[in-house]
Amino acid sequence: MQTRSYVPKGAASFRVDHAGPPRDFYFLLLPKLTMLAFSSAVEPLRVANQVTNKELYRWFVMTEDGTPVSCSNGIAIVPDCGLQNVPRGAIAFICAGTEPAETLNPRVTSWISRQRAFGAKVGGICTGAFALARAGLLQDHVFTLHWENQPAFAERFPDLTPTTNLYENHDGLITCGGGSASTDMMLDIIQKDHGADLATVVADMCIHFRSNGRKSPQKSAYSVALSSRNQHLISAMQLMGDNLETPLGMEEIAERVNISRRQIERLFMQYVAVTPVQFYLQLRITRAYSLLSETNLSVAEIAAATGFGDASHLTARFKKRYGKSPRSFRRSWGDGDG
C-alpha cells in the first residue's frame, strides 16, 4: 500500500479532541462506477482531516486486479491495490455505476462475503447494492441505491426492496443513492464520530446544503410534487409509481386520494404541465427504458411489467418517445433484439 499524507493544508480550522487512531475506509471500484458518487464520499473525509489538522480518516482505493478502472465518464482511476482483506473495524464500500449487474463477477462477490464474515462493515455507493445483493448481504436489511436503477434491481432481486431514501445505515451495512447523497452519508458518519459542529463545518467547506437526514427522498420523477408539498399530487404520483404493471384508472386514483378527477387534472397541469394520463404514460415508458437497458427481459416481458399488455403496444409508445423501437434500442447497445 502506497504511503501518503492524509492531512492536507488549508486556511479553515476547527478544533476536535481526538487522540485515537484514524478510521479507515476502503473503496472497491467496479468498472463504469459513477465518479461523482465516489468523489462525494471521499472529499468529506479529506476536508475533515484538513480543517482539524488531524488524521481522523484514511482512505484506500482498490480494484479487482489492482489495475486502473474507468468510470462511466471514461476517466480512469489508478487504485492503491487489488483485492485484499479489510481490517476489522474498517468500512469497505462497493462503488458501482452504470451496468451494475454486468460489471460484477464471482471473485468480487466472494470477496464481499468474506469481508462481512470477518467482521468488517460493508456498504454500497450508487448501485453498489447489486453487488451486496449478489453476495447475499441484503436479506433482512434496510438499504438503498440510486433511484434510476431500482426498477432493474427489483427485477433481478424480487425479494429485496430498497428504500427511496438518500442513504441507509442498518446493522453495520451502509448504502446510499450516489451523487451528493454520498456526501450526506459521510457527513452523518463524521457527525457520529466527532460531533455535529464538525459535520457542519465540513458541509460548509464542501458548499453542500445538508439534507434533513437519511429519510430525505432521492430526487426522481416526484421531485416537482415534493417541492410543491401538495399531498394530493404526491399521493397520486406514488399510486401511479406503485401500479405500473397494472395501471389504475384516473377515476380510481381520484377516489383513492379523495379528490375529484378534475382536481387531479388541474394539479398536474399546474405543477407538472402535463395531464395525469400523460404523466402516468411517461412513468411506464421510462420504466421500460430502464428495464431494456439493465435487464435481459424480453420486450414482451417488459411490456407486461409496464402495463402495455403486448410488445406491439410498447413498441409504438417507445418509438414515439425515443425515436426507435425497443429492439433497435437494444441493438444500438449491443444487447441483441430481445
N, C-alpha and C positions, 0 to 999 in steps of 0.2 A: 504494500500500500504506500503510495507516494506521501511525502511529508509536505505540509503547507501550513501557513498561518490561517487560523480561523477568526482572527480578531483584526479586521481592517481599521485604518484610521478614519476618523470622522470628526465633524465640528460639534454635533449634538452630543449630549452626555446625560446619563441617568444612573443614579446610584442604586445598586442592589447588594444585599448582603448574601453572598454565596461563596462558599469556600470549598464546595464539594467538586467531584469530577463532572465533566461535561456530559450531556445527554447525547447519545449517538443516533443518527438516522441513516439508514441505508436505502438508496433509491435504485430499484431494479428497473431499467429502461427497456421496454419492449419496442420492437420496430414500429414505426409510424405513431409513436407517442405524441401527445399534444405538448408542445414546448411551453405554451402559456401556463398550463396546469402545473407542469414540473417546476418552472422557474418561480411561479407564485407560491410554491411550497417551500422552496429553498431560501428565497430572499428574506422572509421574516426572521429566519434563523440567523442569517448573516447580519441583519440590522440589529437584532437583539444583542449579539456579541459586540457590534460596533458601538452602540450607544452606551453600553455598560462597561466597555473596555475589559470584558471578561470572556473567557471561553466557556460560555454557557452551553453551547451546542457545537457538535461536529457533524459533518455530512459526507457520505461516501457514495459514489456512483458506480453501479455495476451493470454489465450486460451479460447475456448468457455465456458468451465465449471470450469476453474481455476485449472485443474489437468495437470500433465506433458503431453507433446505431444512428439511423436517420429518422428525424422527426417527421410528422405529417407535412411540415412546411418545406422539407427537403434539406434542412440544416442538420449536419452530423454532429454528434456529441461524443467526445472521447471519454471513456469511463476510467475509473481508478483500477478496476479489476474485473475478473469474471466472477461467476457464482462462487460464493463461499459462505460458510456458516456465519450467522449473525450472533454476536454476543448476547447472552441473556440480559434483559433489561433494555436492549436497543429496540428501535422500531424499524421495520422493513416495509417500505411502500412499493407496491407494484404500479408502475406508471405506464399506462397504455393510452391509446387514442383511437384512430380510425382502424377499421377492420380488426377489432379486438379478438375475435374468435380465431381468425386466420393467422394472426401473428403469435399465437400461443403454441407451445409444444410440450410433450410429456416431461422433458427434462426440467423445464421451468415449473410445471405443475408439481412434480415430485419435490423440488427444492422448497416450494412454498409450504407444502405439507410438513416437511421436515423441520422448517424453522418454527412453525407453530407448535409442533410436538416437543421441541427443545425449549420452549418457554419464551420465545421472542414474540413481541407484539407485531402483528402483520396488518397491513391496510392496503387500500386501493385508491388510486387517484385517477379521476376522469372515468375511463372504462376498465380500470383495474379489477373491478368486481367480476368480470368474466373469468379472469384467472383464479380469483378466490373461489368462485363457484365451482370451477372445474376441479379445484383441489379439495372440494368438499368442506370448505370452511364457513359457508354462509348459512347452513341449516340452523334454524332457531336463533339467528342473529338479526338485528336491525342494521340495515345497510342501505347505501345509495350508490348511484352512478349517474353520469350525465343524462339529462332527460331525453336527448335526441336518440340515445342508444337503448333506452328502456324497452321499447317495443320488441326489438330484436332479442334482447336479453330474456324477455318473457316467453318468447317462442322457444328458445333453447333451454330455458330452465323454468318450466311452468309451475313448479312447486315453490319457487322463490319469488318474493315480492319486494322490490326495492321501494324505499320512500321517495318522495319528491323533494326532500329537504336538501339544504346546501351540503351538509355533512352529518355523519353519524359517528358516535363513539360508544360501542356497546361491548362490554366484557373484553376489552383489550383489542377489539377489532375496529379499526378506524377507516372510514371511507368518505369520499367527497365527490361532488359532481364535476370537479375540474374547474378550469378557468380561475376566476378570482375566488371561487369557493375554497380553493386550496389555501389561500391566504387566511380566510376566516377560520378554517380548521386549525391552521398553525397558530393563529392568534389565541384561539381557545386553549391550545396546549401551553403556550407561553404564559397565559394568564393563570392556569392551574399550577404551573411550575414556579412562577415568580411574581404573581400578582397582577391585578387589573391595571395598575398605573403603567407598568412596563408595556403591557399589551397595547395600551392606548398610545404610548409614545411610538411604538413600532408601527402601529397603524398609521399614525400621522407621518412618520418618515416614508412610508410606502405610498402616501397620499391615497389611502384606502379608507372608504367610509364603511365602517363595520356594520354587519347585518344585525338583526335582533336575535342572534343565536342560531343554533343549528336547525331549528324548526322553520327558519325562513325558507320559503319555497324557491326553487330554481326558476329562472326566467324561462318561459315557454309560451305556448300559444295563449295562455291565460294571463299574460303579463298586463295587458291593457285592462282586463276586467279587475285584476287585483289592484291595480293602481286607482281604478275608479271607486273601489270599495263598495260597489253595488252588489249586495249579496244575492239578489235575484239573478243578475247576469253571471256571477261566479258560479252559482249553483247550476244554472242551465248549461254552462260550458263544461262543468265537471260531469254532469249527466251524459253529455254528448261524448266526452272522452272515455267514459266508463262503458259506453254502449256503442262501440264501433262495429262489432261483429253482427249485431242485430240492432240496427238503428231504430231509435224511437221516433214516433210521430210528433209533430210540433204541438198538437193538442195535448198529448200525454206529458210532454216536457212542461208545458204551461201549467197543467194541473199539478204536477209534482212540485214545482217551485211556487205554486199558489198565487199566480198572476195570470192574466189573460194572454192569449196568443198575440193579440195586438200590442200589448205592453212589451212582450218579449221582442217583437219585431222592432219596436221603437228603440229599445235599449241597444240592440245590436247595431242598428243604423247610427245611433248617437255616438257610441263608443268604439265600434269596430268598422263602421262604414260598409258593412255587408249585411245581407239578410241572414237570419239564423240558419236557413236551409243552405245557403252558400257557405257559411262558416262550417257547418257540420260536414258538408261535402269536402271542404278543404282539409279538415282533420282526417278524414278517411283516406283521401288521396295521399296526404303526407305520410300517414302510417304505411300505406302501400309502398311508397318510395323507400321508406326505411327498411321494410322487410325485403324488398328487392335488392337493396344494397348490402344487407348484412345477414341474410339467411339464404339457405338453399331451397326454400319452399318453392313449389311450382307456382305459376301465375294463377292457376285455378285455385290453389290452396290460399294464396294471398287474397284473391277476390273474395273467397268465403270468409276469411279472417277480417276483412274490412267492410263487409256488408254489401258487396256489389253483386253477390249471387252467382255470377258466372264470369269467365275470363273475358268474354267479348264486351260486357258492360264496363269492366275495369279498364280494358284496353282503350275504349272510346274516351272515357273520362281522363285517363292518364295521358293519352296523346294530346288531348285538348290543353291540358295543363303544362306538360313538359315538352311537347313537340315531337315525341317519338313514342312508339309502343313500349310496353314493359319488356318484351323480348329484345327489341332493338336497344333499349336502355341497358339491359344486361350484357348484350354482346359488346357494347361500347366499353364495358368494364372487363371484358374477357371472361364472363361467367357463364357463357353458353346461352341457350334460348329458353331455359326454364321449362 
